[in-house]
Amino acid sequence: MMSMKRKLILQFLIPLFVSVVFTLTQSGKLCARELKEENWRFPGKDTLFLETLGSTKVFISGSNTGQIEIKLRYRAKPDENFELNENHSSVNLKEIILNYDNQRPTKTYFEDWILAINVPDGTYIKCKGGSSDFKVVGFKGSFKAEYGMGSFIFNNFEGSIEMLLAQLYAQIHDSRGKFNLISAGGLIRATDLTITGTSSFISGLGSIKISLARGPAADLYVGSNFNKAQVSFNGHPVTGYFEFIAMADEGKTISPFKFDNEETFLDDIKNYRDSSDFGKKSDYDRKSFIRGDSKPKITLKTVTGKAQLMR
């Protein structure tokens, strides 16, 4: 029989031994996946291509250095890698998943990767991939993105933004230019926005709220099929031709001004319930008014949601 004293000693030593083994094991894992950093500089390039496939966080800032500067911080993993190439005018950084296992599609890739990039004004940036988080600050140029899903924040941006995502979460602040954002879902928020080129914000299920820094200098289209499509002039003069469209007896249109014209027309049905709906058309209400000049044209459209103009 084991003595009481020996039992007490074992009860103390076993948890201590397990704790030490666990600590050493975790320490070995951390050593194998130590934080790494890479830095590159590319003078005389006017185009940047990025392909990110996982949870990479990307920070882009405008600079006056005349060169593209890239800093990459990451934890090395055996199934994650990247390629960086350049030619006479562009830089291309691509994330690569090695030995991809489609039986584990929920695995998170590149979750520890951070890209900090400085780009000269006038650079064309094109991004694509699965999903990523972007923050773009103080940049003048062109930004294009095609993703499955992603979160994008723009501050003090000037130029052109073009985005196509299944699930888009976008915030645009104190920016000016031409904007074309299309998504199936998510939400879009813009404050102190200056429209200088023909722009559109479109979502199937998502909510869109646009707050202007001044009246648009070009046509503006804001549409959400099943949610809110809202434009606020934020106290600035309201001028132009305004058109509100909503499915009859389903969607809602709200305006602080009286409509000059109202009509009902047939438009393609947008909410297919089954195959018998293909090719069908539904009644839509179109309401409009003009204040001051007939340009620009501002269109707010919804199917069963809300199209709203605010002073």
N, C-alpha and C positions, 0 to 999 in steps of 0.2 A: 504493500500500500504506500502511496505517495504521501509524504508528510505535508502538513499544512503549510509549513514554511516554504517548501519547494514549490507548492502550488502557487503561492503568492508571488514568488520570484518569476515563475513562468508567465503568470498573468501580466506581470509588468514588462517582461522582456519581449514577448511575442508582438504586442502592438508597436513597441519601439522598433523592432526589426522590420516589420511591415512598412512603417513610416519611413525608415532609412532607405529601404529598397525602392519605394515609390518615388522618393525625392531624387535618388540617383537616376532612376529611369527617366523622370521628367527632365532632369538636367541634361541627360544625353540627347533627348529629343530636341531641346532648345538649342544645344550646340550644333546639332545636325541641321537645324533650321534657323541659323543666326541671321540677323538683320543685315542685309547687304545694300549697298548704294552704288549707283552708276551715274556718271555725269558726261554729257556730250555738248559740244557747241558746233553749230553749222552756219557759217556766214554765207550770205548771198543766196538764200533759198526763199522762194515765195509761196511754197505749198507744203502743208503738213498733213499726212495721212495717219490716222490712228485706227487700229482695230483691237477693241477690248472685248473680251468674251465673258468676263465674270463680274466680280464686285469691286473692280478697280476704282479708286477715287482719283479724279483728274482735276487739277487746278491749272487754269490758263490765265496768264496776265499779259497785257500789252507792255512793250518795252521800246526803248529808243537805241538799243545796242546794235541794231542792224543784223542780228543773227538769231537763229532759233536755239534756245538753250533748254536742254532736257535733263531733269534729275529724276531718277527712278529709285525708289526705296521698296524693297521687297524681301520676303522670306522665301528662300529657295525650297522648292518641292520637286520631287522626282518626276511628277506628271505635269509640271508647268514650266514654260520657257517663253522666250521672246526672240524676235528677229528685228534688227535695226538696219535699214538700208538707206542709201542716199544716191541721188544722181545729180545732174548739173543744176536742177531747179527745185527738187523736192526731197523731203525726208519721210520715210515710211517706218512706223513702229507697229509691229504686229504681235499679239499674244497668241501662244500656241498651246493647245492641250495635247500632251503626248499620251499615247495608249488610252484614248478616250473610251470609257465603258458606258455604252448607252443603256445598260441595265441599272445604272445609278445616276439618273438624270438630275436628281435633286442635290447632288454634291455641289458644294460651293467652291468655285475656283477663284484664284487671284484675290482672296479676301483680305490679304495683308499688303496688297500692292498700292503704292501711291505715286502718281506722276505729277510733278510740278514743272510747268512749261512756260517759258517766256517767249513771246513771239513779237516780231516787229509789226507795226501798223501796215495794213495792206495785205497781210498774209491770208491765203485761202486755207481754211481748216476743214477737212472732211473726216468724219468719224462714223464707224459702223461696228456692229457686233451684237452680242446678246443683251447685256445690261451693264450699266455703269452709272456713277454719280459724277456730274460735272459742275464746276463753278468757274465762270468766265468773268474777269474783272478788268475794266479799263482798256478794252481792246477795240481797235477800229479795223474792220476787215469783213471777211465772209466766213460764216460758220454753217456747216451742213452736217446733219446727223441722221442716221438710219439705224434704229435699234428695235429689239423686241420690247424692252422696257427700260426706263431710265429716269433719273432726276436731274434737272438742269436749272442752274441759277445764273442769271446774267445781271451784272451791275455795271452801269456806266459803259454800255456797249454802243457802238456806232457802226452801222453797215447793214449787212444782210444776214438774216437767220432763216434757215430752211430745215424743217424737221419732220420726219415721218416715223412714228412709233405706234406700236400696239397699245402700250400703256405709258402715258407721258405725264410726268409731274414737272411743270415748268413755272418758274418765277422770273419775271423780267422787270427790272427797276431802273428808273432814270436812264432810259436808252432811246435811241432814235435810229430810224432807218426803214427797211423793208422786211416784213415778217410773214412767213408762211409756215404755220404749224398745223399738222394733221395727226390725229390720234383716234384710236377706238375708244379709249377710256382714260381715266386719270383726271387731272385738273390743270387749268392754265390760269395764272394770275399775272397781271401786268399793271404797274403803277408808274405815273409820270412818263407815259409813253408818247413819243413823237413819231407820227406816221409820215414818212417822206416818199414812200413808194407804195404801189398797190400791194395790199396786205390781206391775209386771211388767217383766221383762227377757227379750226374745225375739229369737233369731237363727236363721237357717237353717243357715249354714255357720260362723258365728263362734263364738269361745270367750267364755264369760261367767264372771267370777269376782267374787263379791260378799262383802266382808268387813264384818261388822256392828259398830257401836259398842255396841249392846245388842240384846236380843231385839226383833223387830218388834212394833209396836203394832197392826198391821193385816195383812191377808192379803198373801202374797208369792208370786209365780209366777216361776220362772226356768227357761227352756227353750231348748235348742240342739239342733236336729235331728241334726246330724252332728258335733258337737264337744262340748266340756265345758260343763256347766251346774253350777256349784259355788257353794255358800253356806258361809261360815265364820262361826261365832258368836264367834270370836276370844277364847275363854276366858270368855265371858259365859254366864249360865244359859240352858240350852236348854229351852224350854217351848213347847207347842202341838201341833197335829195335823200330822204330817209325812207326805207322800205322795210316793212315787217311782214314776215311770212310764218304761218303756223297751220297745222292740220285743223281743218274746220271741226269745231266742237270738241277738240282734244287739246291743242296747244293754247297758250295764253300770250297775248301781246300787250305790253304796257308802255305808254308814252306820256310824257308830261305835256305834249302838244296835241292839238286836235288834228285828226287825219283829214287830208284834202280828198282822198279817193279810197274807196274800198271795193274789192271784187273777190269773187270766188273762181278758182280755176282748178283744172285737173293736173296732178303731178304724180310721178311714180311713187308707188307705195314703198315705205321705208322699213316697216316692221313686218317681215315675212313670218307668218305663222306656220305655213306648210307650202308644199309645192304648188298648190292651187292659187297662191297669191302672186306667183311670178307673172309679170306683165300687167298686173292690175294697176289702176290709178286711183288716187283718193282725192277728195275735195280739200283744197287748201284756201285759206283766206290770205289775201294780200292787201295790206293797208299802207298808205304812203302820205307824205307831206313834203313840202319844200319850204325851207327858211333861208331867205337871202338868195344866194346863188344856187343854181341847180347842181353844182359840182362842189365837192366830190359826192360819190354815191356811197351811202352807208347802209348796208343790208344786215338785218338781224333775222335769223331763221331758226325755227325749231319744228319738231314733229309733235311731240306730246309734252314738251317742256315749257320753258318761259323765255320769250324774247323781250328784253327790257332795255329802254333808253333812259338814262338819268342825266339831269342837267349838270 
